[in-house]
């Protein structure tokens, strides 16, 4: 059996090794040639094959070593396409990657950018000095020597293209990998203006106003909006995870995964593989996470959170942690395996991700943390229904919530609370819950005056810490004043829990005791206990909880 090429993303390196597995994605070349778009922007989540596919295009079209490269494609699907093979080895190729351009300051990031562009210049095909004006040729040499300012460096793609065209008589193919990595770094580290100014000029010179360009392909995780590098580019075609075009070339299809499991003698685990690593829908194509599948095969069927353990999840933890009440309500639904519906926003504005829950969920959708269940068109908008795609990604969300509670030292309190609820220890519950309110309310709401924020933080904490012992459901009718939590025990020896939380209204109650009683009265009136009993619960703990800032009162009743 062929070896799994983990960590390899160079097409030639993989195909040159006879004992390396390669899942044939060369139909990408055929679709690209049929498409005829001038500039193609492909956005996919990390570790879904963007770099390998861009490398495939590079070796297919590159006129350097064309005969040698042709042998790499023998027996692959593109070799059956005579029209495509007629284009093999016909173009100068300019290849540039920004995958390592991540720094804490613009000054250091620009050094990385300059290094990346210098490497692209050094690896250009042999160019003739007469292909450029003397001043332009001097600029090209300075690019190689990394001695240009940002303004001078922004014309580098234009110079590369002009020199290639004048040397060979053919306009080049420009390939740019992970274009948005430096922009994500700029957003995170707060030097956005400097970065976006450079890249707007860089991409405009290379793609918008470049008469020496044949075609271009750009890859990244996101289509970045607001002061975009692609402003005014009417020749740009975008393929995102919601697009039908190019949908089968990034990630593994169902048939590809079935064949891999058969070839590597991992039969009988297909359902578990599906629940752990499937769930993505690119356009109308069901897709598996390729990084996780390859790791699963390499580890002979051992299920682990392979994609979760790669870089990129810390940013998700931070964004989710800073999200508002509406986002935390949606997160409750997602973690309870329900779906949420938001307006589809294919262009991501980094500065506005945390401004609304719709921005946040679109960001997570396009970066692979959520999947599309369905889409609905209206005259004004497109709405997309989203869910957590699989077990592996669900663990990322669970890990994020645990991280929040670890940050404010409340995770141990939750675990102590869990023991009290299992045994129905009402007195100890009250003491621990009071401490949890003091810690967690301050963490989720720095003023300590908005108990709704605490409530949603509490529910998420319960789901993370208690879901192994209870089925947890949160009902919300119209805000904090009408919320309840029902917890159905998985072990019949444990208590079922009904929790009603109400904020104190001076016009309705004289004190918190009366607020807690109002909560308890609602439990009795709506007969929440019967819902638990219908599911086989024998022992039930009912709690009415009244809030006023960080003060609370708890009334509790047990029923057997």
Kinemage of the C-alpha trace (Angstrom):
@kinemage 1
@onewidth
@group {chain A} dominant
@subgroup {mainchain}
@vectorlist {calphas} color= white
{ca unk a 1} P 0.000 0.000 0.000
{ca unk a 2} L 1.172 3.484 -0.805
{ca unk a 3} L 2.442 5.771 1.932
{ca unk a 4} L 0.341 8.722 3.107
{ca unk a 5} L 2.126 11.976 2.159
{ca unk a 6} L 1.358 13.918 5.330
{ca unk a 7} L 2.939 17.357 5.268
{ca unk a 8} L 3.592 17.229 1.506
{ca unk a 9} L 1.913 19.870 -0.651
{ca unk a 10} L 4.145 19.899 -3.749
{ca unk a 11} L 2.558 17.998 -6.648
{ca unk a 12} L 5.877 17.074 -8.276
{ca unk a 13} L 7.379 15.823 -5.028
{ca unk a 14} L 4.380 13.554 -4.384
{ca unk a 15} L 4.101 12.197 -7.940
{ca unk a 16} L 7.850 11.641 -8.214
{ca unk a 17} L 7.658 9.220 -5.287
{ca unk a 18} L 6.178 6.025 -6.684
{ca unk a 19} L 5.098 4.846 -3.236
{ca unk a 20} L 3.135 8.013 -2.277
{ca unk a 21} L -0.655 8.126 -2.372
{ca unk a 22} L -2.184 10.758 -4.654
{ca unk a 23} L -5.942 11.282 -4.872
{ca unk a 24} L -6.470 12.443 -8.453
{ca unk a 25} L -7.726 16.040 -8.529
{ca unk a 26} L -6.484 16.909 -12.031
{ca unk a 27} L -10.045 17.486 -13.279
{ca unk a 28} L -9.421 20.900 -11.729
{ca unk a 29} L -7.213 21.661 -14.743
{ca unk a 30} L -9.948 20.713 -17.196
{ca unk a 31} L -12.553 22.828 -15.431
{ca unk a 32} L -10.131 25.761 -15.229
{ca unk a 33} L -9.476 25.629 -18.987
{ca unk a 34} L -13.171 25.306 -19.833
{ca unk a 35} L -14.009 28.197 -17.527
{ca unk a 36} L -11.979 30.841 -19.357
{ca unk a 37} L -12.246 33.300 -16.467
{ca unk a 38} L -9.392 35.794 -16.357
{ca unk a 39} L -8.842 35.700 -12.592
{ca unk a 40} L -10.130 32.937 -10.309
{ca unk a 41} L -10.312 33.372 -6.544
{ca unk a 42} L -10.859 30.065 -4.716
{ca unk a 43} L -11.619 30.149 -0.986
{ca unk a 44} L -11.659 26.981 1.090
{ca unk a 45} L -10.932 26.090 4.739
{ca unk a 46} L -7.362 25.396 5.784
{ca unk a 47} L -5.958 21.921 5.071
{ca unk a 48} L -8.433 21.277 2.250
{ca unk a 49} L -5.857 20.954 -0.545
{ca unk a 50} L -5.491 24.530 -1.799
{ca unk a 51} L -1.687 24.518 -1.898
{ca unk a 52} L -1.452 21.084 -3.538
{ca unk a 53} L -3.985 22.032 -6.211
{ca unk a 54} L -2.204 25.296 -6.965
{ca unk a 55} L 1.036 23.326 -7.248
{ca unk a 56} L -0.731 20.978 -9.681
{ca unk a 57} L -1.640 23.920 -11.923
{ca unk a 58} L 1.906 25.190 -11.676
{ca unk a 59} L 3.546 21.980 -12.936
{ca unk a 60} L 0.930 21.439 -15.607
{ca unk a 61} L 1.224 24.799 -17.337
{ca unk a 62} L 4.850 25.720 -16.650
{ca unk a 63} L 6.950 25.812 -19.843
{ca unk a 64} L 10.106 25.161 -17.791
{ca unk a 65} L 10.821 21.400 -17.790
{ca unk a 66} L 7.592 20.865 -19.761
{ca unk a 67} L 8.542 17.391 -21.054
{ca unk a 68} L 9.615 16.195 -17.627
{ca unk a 69} L 6.458 17.566 -16.039
{ca unk a 70} L 4.257 15.938 -18.670
{ca unk a 71} L 5.266 12.528 -17.367
{ca unk a 72} L 3.852 13.451 -13.959
{ca unk a 73} L 0.349 13.555 -15.454
{ca unk a 74} L 0.489 10.242 -17.297
{ca unk a 75} L -2.373 8.010 -16.180
{ca unk a 76} L -4.180 10.836 -14.374
{ca unk a 77} L -7.633 11.973 -15.472
{ca unk a 78} L -6.464 15.140 -17.190
{ca unk a 79} L -4.316 13.017 -19.545
{ca unk a 80} L -7.571 11.740 -21.102
{ca unk a 81} L -8.521 15.320 -22.068
{ca unk a 82} L -6.773 16.028 -25.395
{ca unk a 83} L -7.751 19.703 -25.423
{ca unk a 84} L -6.307 20.201 -21.940
{ca unk a 85} L -3.100 18.323 -22.758
{ca unk a 86} L -2.550 20.643 -25.716
{ca unk a 87} L -2.094 23.443 -23.159
{ca unk a 88} L 0.391 21.508 -21.021
{ca unk a 89} L 3.786 23.201 -20.674
{ca unk a 90} L 2.838 26.273 -22.714
{ca unk a 91} L 3.045 29.142 -20.224
{ca unk a 92} L 5.558 30.960 -18.068
{ca unk a 93} L 4.298 30.594 -14.486
{ca unk a 94} L 4.700 33.107 -11.659
{ca unk a 95} L 4.165 31.340 -8.334
{ca unk a 96} L 3.913 33.171 -5.014
{ca unk a 97} L 2.855 32.027 -1.548
{ca unk a 98} L 2.056 34.113 1.537
{ca unk a 99} L 1.398 31.133 3.826
{ca unk a 100} L 4.185 32.072 6.271
{ca unk a 101} L 3.461 35.812 6.342
{ca unk a 102} L 2.261 36.132 9.939
{ca unk a 103} L 3.877 38.721 12.230
{ca unk a 104} L 2.978 40.978 15.158
{ca unk a 105} L 3.918 44.245 13.412
{ca unk a 106} L 3.674 45.668 9.900
{ca unk a 107} L 7.433 46.207 9.813
{ca unk a 108} L 8.133 42.520 10.428
{ca unk a 109} L 5.312 41.387 8.158
{ca unk a 110} L 6.666 43.491 5.299
{ca unk a 111} L 10.033 41.760 5.681
{ca unk a 112} L 8.239 38.400 5.234
{ca unk a 113} L 6.297 39.729 2.219
{ca unk a 114} L 9.493 41.039 0.650
{ca unk a 115} L 11.139 37.638 1.184
{ca unk a 116} L 8.203 35.817 -0.435
{ca unk a 117} L 8.172 38.076 -3.488
{ca unk a 118} L 11.960 37.840 -3.768
{ca unk a 119} L 11.717 34.034 -3.839
{ca unk a 120} L 9.105 34.263 -6.599
{ca unk a 121} L 11.472 36.489 -8.597
{ca unk a 122} L 14.437 34.160 -8.100
{ca unk a 123} L 12.402 31.167 -9.353
{ca unk a 124} L 11.114 32.907 -12.464
{ca unk a 125} L 12.132 31.335 -15.781
{ca unk a 126} L 15.275 32.782 -17.381
{ca unk a 127} L 14.422 36.326 -18.411
{ca unk a 128} L 16.159 38.540 -20.907
{ca unk a 129} L 17.397 41.923 -19.758
{ca unk a 130} L 16.020 43.512 -22.927
{ca unk a 131} L 12.522 42.409 -21.871
{ca unk a 132} L 12.243 45.493 -19.643
{ca unk a 133} L 13.237 49.124 -19.704
{ca unk a 134} L 16.571 49.709 -17.906
{ca unk a 135} L 14.841 51.303 -14.916
{ca unk a 136} L 12.360 48.393 -14.721
{ca unk a 137} L 15.151 45.819 -14.995
{ca unk a 138} L 16.942 47.576 -12.155
{ca unk a 139} L 13.744 47.335 -10.074
{ca unk a 140} L 13.519 43.600 -10.836
{ca unk a 141} L 17.070 43.057 -9.569
{ca unk a 142} L 16.271 45.025 -6.416
{ca unk a 143} L 13.216 42.822 -5.835
{ca unk a 144} L 15.505 39.807 -5.857
{ca unk a 145} L 17.819 41.604 -3.450
{ca unk a 146} L 14.925 42.574 -1.114
{ca unk a 147} L 15.885 46.241 -1.142
{ca unk a 148} L 12.655 47.934 -2.242
{ca unk a 149} L 10.124 50.026 -0.368
{ca unk a 150} L 6.490 48.915 -0.153
{ca unk a 151} L 5.465 51.356 -2.910
{ca unk a 152} L 8.157 50.032 -5.258
{ca unk a 153} L 7.447 46.409 -4.386
{ca unk a 154} L 3.725 46.780 -5.162
{ca unk a 155} L 4.470 46.743 -8.943
{ca unk a 156} L 6.408 43.463 -8.802
{ca unk a 157} L 3.699 41.249 -10.366
{ca unk a 158} L 3.400 43.698 -13.233
{ca unk a 159} L 7.185 43.635 -13.820
{ca unk a 160} L 7.320 39.820 -13.638
{ca unk a 161} L 4.486 39.551 -16.186
{ca unk a 162} L 5.898 42.095 -18.612
{ca unk a 163} L 9.335 40.480 -18.542
{ca unk a 164} L 7.902 36.979 -19.099
{ca unk a 165} L 5.742 38.171 -21.984
{ca unk a 166} L 8.558 40.062 -23.708
{ca unk a 167} L 11.020 37.200 -23.229
{ca unk a 168} L 8.838 34.296 -24.380
{ca unk a 169} L 6.029 35.882 -26.364
{ca unk a 170} L 3.437 34.319 -24.045
{ca unk a 171} L 1.570 36.029 -21.196
{ca unk a 172} L 2.147 34.220 -17.876
{ca unk a 173} L -0.133 32.388 -15.484
{ca unk a 174} L 0.052 33.963 -12.019
{ca unk a 175} L -0.610 31.689 -9.043
{ca unk a 176} L -0.897 33.137 -5.523
{ca unk a 177} L -1.424 30.866 -2.530
{ca unk a 178} L -2.885 31.857 0.872
{ca unk a 179} L -3.309 35.506 -0.094
{ca unk a 180} L -5.313 36.290 3.051
{ca unk a 181} L -2.860 34.962 5.673
{ca unk a 182} L -1.056 38.315 6.049
{ca unk a 183} L -4.402 40.118 6.156
{ca unk a 184} L -5.679 37.919 8.987
{ca unk a 185} L -2.441 38.655 10.825
{ca unk a 186} L -2.875 42.390 10.185
{ca unk a 187} L -6.420 42.287 11.561
{ca unk a 188} L -5.435 40.282 14.653
{ca unk a 189} L -2.399 42.411 15.478
{ca unk a 190} L -4.017 45.762 14.560
{ca unk a 191} L -2.016 47.069 11.602
{ca unk a 192} L -4.764 46.607 9.029
{ca unk a 193} L -4.434 49.963 7.252
{ca unk a 194} L -0.778 49.465 6.299
{ca unk a 195} L -1.337 45.912 5.079
{ca unk a 196} L -4.463 46.552 3.037
{ca unk a 197} L -2.917 49.636 1.384
{ca unk a 198} L 0.021 47.566 0.152
{ca unk a 199} L -2.050 44.621 -1.051
{ca unk a 200} L -4.636 46.777 -2.790
{ca unk a 201} L -1.884 48.336 -4.901
{ca unk a 202} L -0.093 44.994 -5.329
{ca unk a 203} L -3.150 43.145 -6.656
{ca unk a 204} L -4.345 46.086 -8.735
{ca unk a 205} L -1.022 46.314 -10.580
{ca unk a 206} L -0.816 42.551 -11.013
{ca unk a 207} L -4.386 41.770 -12.029
{ca unk a 208} L -6.526 44.812 -12.728
{ca unk a 209} L -4.241 46.922 -14.900
{ca unk a 210} L -1.874 44.286 -16.288
{ca unk a 211} L -1.966 43.842 -20.102
{ca unk a 212} L 0.725 41.127 -19.875
{ca unk a 213} L -1.349 38.675 -17.824
{ca unk a 214} L -2.770 35.446 -19.316
{ca unk a 215} L -4.775 34.259 -16.316
{ca unk a 216} L -4.492 34.184 -12.545
{ca unk a 217} L -5.551 31.882 -9.704
{ca unk a 218} L -5.609 33.085 -6.094
{ca unk a 219} L -6.388 30.903 -3.077
{ca unk a 220} L -7.230 31.662 0.541
{ca unk a 221} L -9.712 30.886 3.295
{ca unk a 222} L -11.828 34.024 2.879
{ca unk a 223} L -12.946 36.602 0.370
{ca unk a 224} L -11.914 39.788 2.118
{ca unk a 225} L -14.193 42.791 1.702
{ca unk a 226} L -13.974 46.455 2.776
{ca unk a 227} L -11.151 48.376 1.122
{ca unk a 228} L -10.667 45.160 -0.836
{ca unk a 229} L -7.650 44.359 -3.002
{ca unk a 230} L -10.108 43.286 -5.689
{ca unk a 231} L -12.042 46.552 -6.000
{ca unk a 232} L -12.912 47.240 -9.618
{ca unk a 233} L -11.803 43.808 -10.834
{ca unk a 234} L -14.673 42.978 -13.164
{ca unk a 235} L -12.698 40.031 -14.512
{ca unk a 236} L -12.727 38.187 -11.150
{ca unk a 237} L -14.610 34.896 -10.656
{ca unk a 238} L -15.015 33.731 -7.068
{ca unk a 239} L -15.521 30.122 -5.961
{ca unk a 240} L -16.399 29.756 -2.262
{ca unk a 241} L -17.694 26.820 -0.227
{ca unk a 242} L -21.208 27.802 -1.287
{ca unk a 243} L -20.371 27.723 -5.031
{ca unk a 244} L -21.121 24.855 -7.398
{ca unk a 245} L -18.050 25.440 -9.545
{ca unk a 246} L -14.813 23.708 -8.531
{ca unk a 247} L -16.731 22.020 -5.699
{ca unk a 248} L -15.251 18.512 -6.095
{ca unk a 249} L -11.573 19.433 -6.235
{ca unk a 250} L -10.947 20.550 -2.656
{ca unk a 251} L -11.472 17.898 -0.018
{ca unk a 252} L -12.448 14.271 -0.612
{ca unk a 253} L -15.768 13.202 -2.109
{ca unk a 254} L -17.825 10.316 -0.723
{ca unk a 255} L -16.652 7.928 -3.451
{ca unk a 256} L -13.007 8.895 -2.900
{ca unk a 257} L -13.258 8.192 0.837
{ca unk a 258} L -14.979 4.851 0.280
{ca unk a 259} L -12.204 3.795 -2.084
{ca unk a 260} L -9.503 4.886 0.367
{ca unk a 261} L -11.081 2.936 3.226
{ca unk a 262} L -11.363 -0.126 0.976
{ca unk a 263} L -7.802 0.154 -0.339
{ca unk a 264} L -6.350 0.519 3.145
{ca unk a 265} L -8.487 -2.269 4.608
{ca unk a 266} L -10.459 -0.052 6.968
{ca unk a 267} L -13.866 -1.508 6.181
{ca unk a 268} L -16.608 -1.435 8.778
{ca unk a 269} L -15.851 2.022 10.156
{ca unk a 270} L -17.605 4.059 7.461
{ca unk a 271} L -20.451 5.319 9.710
{ca unk a 272} L -18.003 6.560 12.328
{ca unk a 273} L -15.786 8.138 9.668
{ca unk a 274} L -18.827 9.975 8.356
{ca unk a 275} L -19.866 11.303 11.776
{ca unk a 276} L -16.337 12.410 12.632
{ca unk a 277} L -15.010 13.930 9.401
{ca unk a 278} L -17.885 14.369 6.934
{ca unk a 279} L -20.683 16.903 6.918
{ca unk a 280} L -19.326 19.550 4.571
{ca unk a 281} L -21.361 20.662 1.575
{ca unk a 282} L -19.419 22.574 -1.072
{ca unk a 283} L -21.994 23.757 -3.575
{ca unk a 284} L -24.000 20.549 -4.020
{ca unk a 285} L -21.082 18.183 -3.339
{ca unk a 286} L -20.698 16.313 -0.037
{ca unk a 287} L -17.091 16.660 1.110
{ca unk a 288} L -14.904 15.037 3.762
{ca unk a 289} L -12.065 16.817 5.539
{ca unk a 290} L -9.016 15.512 3.594
{ca unk a 291} L -6.443 16.243 6.317
{ca unk a 292} L -8.384 14.196 8.859
{ca unk a 293} L -9.010 11.324 6.427
{ca unk a 294} L -5.325 11.058 5.492
{ca unk a 295} L -4.328 11.112 9.149
{ca unk a 296} L -6.961 8.502 9.975
{ca unk a 297} L -5.505 6.181 7.328
{ca unk a 298} L -1.932 6.902 8.402
{ca unk a 299} L -2.861 5.981 11.994
{ca unk a 300} L -4.613 2.790 10.820
{ca unk a 301} L -8.154 3.821 11.731
{ca unk a 302} L -7.462 5.618 15.013
{ca unk a 303} L -10.036 8.376 15.504
{ca unk a 304} L -8.548 11.656 16.698
{ca unk a 305} L -9.234 15.366 16.291
{ca unk a 306} L -6.594 15.753 13.573
{ca unk a 307} L -7.904 19.003 12.049
{ca unk a 308} L -8.597 20.456 15.487
{ca unk a 309} L -4.953 19.940 16.437
{ca unk a 310} L -3.647 22.049 13.547
{ca unk a 311} L -3.104 25.799 13.870
{ca unk a 312} L -5.944 28.288 13.629
{ca unk a 313} L -8.302 27.388 16.468
{ca unk a 314} L -7.007 29.954 18.975
{ca unk a 315} L -8.501 32.744 16.877
{ca unk a 316} L -11.880 30.996 16.918
{ca unk a 317} L -11.773 30.717 20.719
{ca unk a 318} L -11.068 34.431 21.043
{ca unk a 319} L -13.794 35.494 18.621
{ca unk a 320} L -16.433 33.253 20.173
{ca unk a 321} L -15.451 34.379 23.659
{ca unk a 322} L -15.874 38.057 22.762
{ca unk a 323} L -19.209 37.507 21.012
{ca unk a 324} L -22.401 39.075 22.287
{ca unk a 325} L -25.597 37.666 23.772
{ca unk a 326} L -27.239 36.862 20.418
{ca unk a 327} L -24.210 34.868 19.301
{ca unk a 328} L -24.159 32.917 22.549
{ca unk a 329} L -27.850 32.097 22.091
{ca unk a 330} L -27.046 30.750 18.635
{ca unk a 331} L -24.088 28.853 20.034
{ca unk a 332} L -26.405 27.090 22.478
{ca unk a 333} L -28.481 25.859 19.538
{ca unk a 334} L -25.421 24.743 17.579
{ca unk a 335} L -23.986 22.826 20.510
{ca unk a 336} L -27.362 21.207 21.119
{ca unk a 337} L -27.125 19.889 17.515
{ca unk a 338} L -29.705 22.345 16.245
{ca unk a 339} L -29.285 24.629 13.248
{ca unk a 340} L -29.244 28.415 12.998
{ca unk a 341} L -30.238 30.555 9.989
{ca unk a 342} L -28.405 33.733 8.964
{ca unk a 343} L -28.150 35.904 5.868
{ca unk a 344} L -25.349 34.716 3.576
{ca unk a 345} L -22.422 37.141 3.360
{ca unk a 346} L -19.769 35.834 0.982
{ca unk a 347} L -17.425 38.756 1.569
{ca unk a 348} L -15.921 38.923 5.052
{ca unk a 349} L -15.232 42.284 6.675
{ca unk a 350} L -12.675 41.500 9.357
{ca unk a 351} L -13.409 44.663 11.328
{ca unk a 352} L -17.094 43.721 11.593
{ca unk a 353} L -16.872 40.013 12.466
{ca unk a 354} L -17.704 40.669 16.111
{ca unk a 355} L -20.326 43.352 15.397
{ca unk a 356} L -23.146 40.895 14.750
{ca unk a 357} L -23.828 37.202 15.120
{ca unk a 358} L -24.495 36.922 11.345
{ca unk a 359} L -20.957 38.178 10.595
{ca unk a 360} L -19.492 35.720 13.074
{ca unk a 361} L -21.345 32.673 11.732
{ca unk a 362} L -20.516 33.548 8.120
{ca unk a 363} L -16.853 33.787 9.074
{ca unk a 364} L -16.995 30.355 10.715
{ca unk a 365} L -18.947 28.909 7.774
{ca unk a 366} L -16.376 29.939 5.183
{ca unk a 367} L -13.472 28.807 7.359
{ca unk a 368} L -14.874 25.294 7.826
{ca unk a 369} L -16.298 25.382 11.353
{ca unk a 370} L -19.922 25.225 10.194
{ca unk a 371} L -21.672 23.501 7.308
{ca unk a 372} L -24.559 24.549 5.108
{ca unk a 373} L -27.730 22.494 5.527
{ca unk a 374} L -29.844 24.475 3.084
{ca unk a 375} L -30.157 27.850 1.387
{ca unk a 376} L -33.232 29.949 0.774
{ca unk a 377} L -33.499 32.832 -1.693
{ca unk a 378} L -35.679 35.882 -1.129
{ca unk a 379} L -35.914 39.058 -3.187
{ca unk a 380} L -33.641 40.855 -0.728
{ca unk a 381} L -31.215 38.224 0.597
{ca unk a 382} L -29.958 34.671 0.546
{ca unk a 383} L -30.350 32.843 3.843
{ca unk a 384} L -28.214 29.871 4.818
{ca unk a 385} L -29.047 27.273 7.463
{ca unk a 386} L -25.910 26.269 9.379
{ca unk a 387} L -24.908 23.435 11.713
{ca unk a 388} L -21.738 22.069 13.259
{ca unk a 389} L -20.539 19.601 10.591
{ca unk a 390} L -19.144 16.696 12.586
{ca unk a 391} L -17.783 15.309 15.859
{ca unk a 392} L -14.299 16.698 15.285
{ca unk a 393} L -15.447 20.289 14.816
{ca unk a 394} L -17.952 19.997 17.663
{ca unk a 395} L -14.998 19.323 19.943
{ca unk a 396} L -13.472 22.612 18.856
{ca unk a 397} L -16.599 24.422 20.044
{ca unk a 398} L -16.616 22.464 23.302
{ca unk a 399} L -12.952 23.247 23.789
{ca unk a 400} L -13.658 26.949 23.220
{ca unk a 401} L -16.319 27.096 25.934
{ca unk a 402} L -14.115 25.174 28.363
{ca unk a 403} L -11.380 27.685 27.620
{ca unk a 404} L -13.656 30.592 28.620
{ca unk a 405} L -14.522 28.984 31.949
{ca unk a 406} L -10.906 28.101 32.620
{ca unk a 407} L -10.021 31.756 31.967
{ca unk a 408} L -12.297 32.970 34.738
{ca unk a 409} L -11.547 30.003 37.031
{ca unk a 410} L -15.157 28.735 36.939
{ca unk a 411} L -14.640 25.308 35.391
{ca unk a 412} L -13.960 23.649 38.757
{ca unk a 413} L -17.112 25.271 40.155
{ca unk a 414} L -19.147 23.785 37.316
{ca unk a 415} L -17.749 20.343 38.023
{ca unk a 416} L -18.621 20.683 41.737
{ca unk a 417} L -22.078 21.864 40.751
{ca unk a 418} L -22.465 18.749 38.637
{ca unk a 419} L -22.019 16.478 41.671
{ca unk a 420} L -24.607 18.446 43.642
{ca unk a 421} L -27.200 18.137 40.886
{ca unk a 422} L -26.625 14.419 40.460
{ca unk a 423} L -27.324 13.802 44.152
{ca unk a 424} L -29.923 16.558 44.638
{ca unk a 425} L -27.845 18.416 47.264
{ca unk a 426} L -29.814 21.659 47.325
{ca unk a 427} L -27.849 23.442 50.067
{ca unk a 428} L -24.419 22.866 48.540
{ca unk a 429} L -25.825 23.777 45.117
{ca unk a 430} L -26.908 27.206 46.417
{ca unk a 431} L -23.456 27.971 47.807
{ca unk a 432} L -21.605 26.930 44.641
{ca unk a 433} L -24.105 28.595 42.330
{ca unk a 434} L -23.711 31.902 44.177
{ca unk a 435} L -19.939 31.730 43.679
{ca unk a 436} L -20.421 30.832 40.019
{ca unk a 437} L -22.604 33.894 39.530
{ca unk a 438} L -20.003 36.182 41.082
{ca unk a 439} L -17.220 34.838 38.873
{ca unk a 440} L -19.000 34.191 35.611
{ca unk a 441} L -21.303 37.212 35.520
{ca unk a 442} L -18.264 39.457 35.938
{ca unk a 443} L -16.467 37.608 33.161
{ca unk a 444} L -19.236 37.723 30.569
{ca unk a 445} L -20.488 41.168 31.578
{ca unk a 446} L -17.851 43.456 33.088
{ca unk a 447} L -20.495 45.670 34.655
{ca unk a 448} L -22.112 42.714 36.362
{ca unk a 449} L -25.528 44.156 35.572
{ca unk a 450} L -26.745 42.010 32.692
{ca unk a 451} L -27.823 38.583 33.971
{ca unk a 452} L -28.845 37.491 30.466
{ca unk a 453} L -25.166 37.306 29.528
{ca unk a 454} L -24.542 35.139 32.578
{ca unk a 455} L -27.497 32.942 31.722
{ca unk a 456} L -26.194 32.075 28.256
{ca unk a 457} L -22.714 31.585 29.621
{ca unk a 458} L -24.189 29.222 32.215
{ca unk a 459} L -26.105 27.197 29.631
{ca unk a 460} L -22.978 26.796 27.500
{ca unk a 461} L -21.051 25.739 30.588
{ca unk a 462} L -23.722 23.171 31.421
{ca unk a 463} L -23.658 21.768 27.896
{ca unk a 464} L -19.872 21.449 27.962
{ca unk a 465} L -19.504 20.048 31.465
{ca unk a 466} L -22.742 18.144 32.008
{ca unk a 467} L -23.736 16.709 28.630
{ca unk a 468} L -22.202 13.342 29.525
{ca unk a 469} L -24.754 13.026 32.362
{ca unk a 470} L -27.824 14.936 31.127
{ca unk a 471} L -29.628 15.837 27.953
{ca unk a 472} L -29.786 19.628 28.306
{ca unk a 473} L -32.384 21.859 26.729
{ca unk a 474} L -32.663 25.599 26.971
{ca unk a 475} L -36.002 27.217 26.130
{ca unk a 476} L -36.120 30.908 25.263
{ca unk a 477} L -39.392 32.649 24.485
{ca unk a 478} L -38.628 36.371 24.536
{ca unk a 479} L -35.574 37.046 26.639
{ca unk a 480} L -34.178 36.355 30.068
{ca unk a 481} L -37.462 36.786 31.900
{ca unk a 482} L -38.955 33.661 30.299
{ca unk a 483} L -36.115 31.165 30.199
{ca unk a 484} L -35.893 27.718 31.665
{ca unk a 485} L -33.391 24.870 31.617
{ca unk a 486} L -34.464 21.245 31.555
{ca unk a 487} L -31.916 18.503 32.192
{ca unk a 488} L -32.950 14.911 31.581
{ca unk a 489} L -30.586 12.442 33.301
{ca unk a 490} L -28.926 9.696 31.277
{ca unk a 491} L -28.566 7.667 34.475
{ca unk a 492} L -31.984 7.022 36.112
{ca unk a 493} L -30.329 7.116 39.543
{ca unk a 494} L -29.540 10.814 39.067
{ca unk a 495} L -31.904 13.732 39.493
{ca unk a 496} L -33.655 15.427 36.601
{ca unk a 497} L -33.374 19.203 36.846
{ca unk a 498} L -35.833 22.007 36.157
{ca unk a 499} L -34.334 25.480 36.460
{ca unk a 500} L -36.253 28.710 35.961
{ca unk a 501} L -34.274 31.968 36.129
{ca unk a 502} L -35.920 35.370 36.444
{ca unk a 503} L -34.588 38.872 36.825
{ca unk a 504} L -36.012 40.995 39.643
{ca unk a 505} L -38.615 43.646 38.763
{ca unk a 506} L -39.350 46.029 41.663
{ca unk a 507} L -42.829 46.732 40.296
{ca unk a 508} L -43.688 43.021 40.398
{ca unk a 509} L -41.956 41.774 43.549
{ca unk a 510} L -40.919 43.327 46.852
{ca unk a 511} L -37.683 41.330 47.073
{ca unk a 512} L -35.616 38.534 45.501
{ca unk a 513} L -37.485 35.917 47.538
{ca unk a 514} L -40.630 36.919 45.674
{ca unk a 515} L -38.764 36.808 42.337
{ca unk a 516} L -37.599 33.261 43.053
{ca unk a 517} L -41.133 32.335 44.037
{ca unk a 518} L -42.412 33.736 40.727
{ca unk a 519} L -39.943 31.487 38.951
{ca unk a 520} L -41.081 28.483 41.005
{ca unk a 521} L -44.733 29.288 40.338
{ca unk a 522} L -44.036 29.237 36.598
{ca unk a 523} L -42.413 25.807 36.896
{ca unk a 524} L -45.541 24.493 38.568
{ca unk a 525} L -47.956 26.288 36.259
{ca unk a 526} L -46.301 25.041 33.067
{ca unk a 527} L -45.780 21.577 34.558
{ca unk a 528} L -42.179 21.212 33.408
{ca unk a 529} L -41.920 18.258 35.766
{ca unk a 530} L -44.290 16.223 33.589
{ca unk a 531} L -42.037 16.643 30.578
{ca unk a 532} L -39.196 15.020 32.494
{ca unk a 533} L -41.404 12.260 33.856
{ca unk a 534} L -42.605 11.416 30.345
{ca unk a 535} L -38.976 10.637 29.531
{ca unk a 536} L -38.656 8.243 32.461
{ca unk a 537} L -37.157 10.529 35.093
{ca unk a 538} L -37.978 9.383 38.639
{ca unk a 539} L -36.238 11.943 40.878
{ca unk a 540} L -36.627 15.639 40.041
{ca unk a 541} L -35.093 18.789 41.520
{ca unk a 542} L -37.041 21.975 40.759
{ca unk a 543} L -35.358 25.358 41.272
{ca unk a 544} L -36.670 28.885 40.956
{ca unk a 545} L -33.844 31.435 40.844
{ca unk a 546} L -34.248 35.201 41.177
{ca unk a 547} L -31.520 37.647 40.076
{ca unk a 548} L -30.663 41.251 40.866
{ca unk a 549} L -27.210 42.040 39.471
{ca unk a 550} L -24.878 39.666 41.308
{ca unk a 551} L -27.432 38.951 44.048
{ca unk a 552} L -29.663 35.911 43.810
{ca unk a 553} L -32.181 33.854 45.706
{ca unk a 554} L -32.873 30.159 45.105
{ca unk a 555} L -35.985 28.213 46.011
{ca unk a 556} L -35.865 24.481 45.461
{ca unk a 557} L -38.201 21.512 45.755
{ca unk a 558} L -37.501 17.819 45.200
{ca unk a 559} L -40.098 15.446 43.827
{ca unk a 560} L -39.921 11.657 43.641
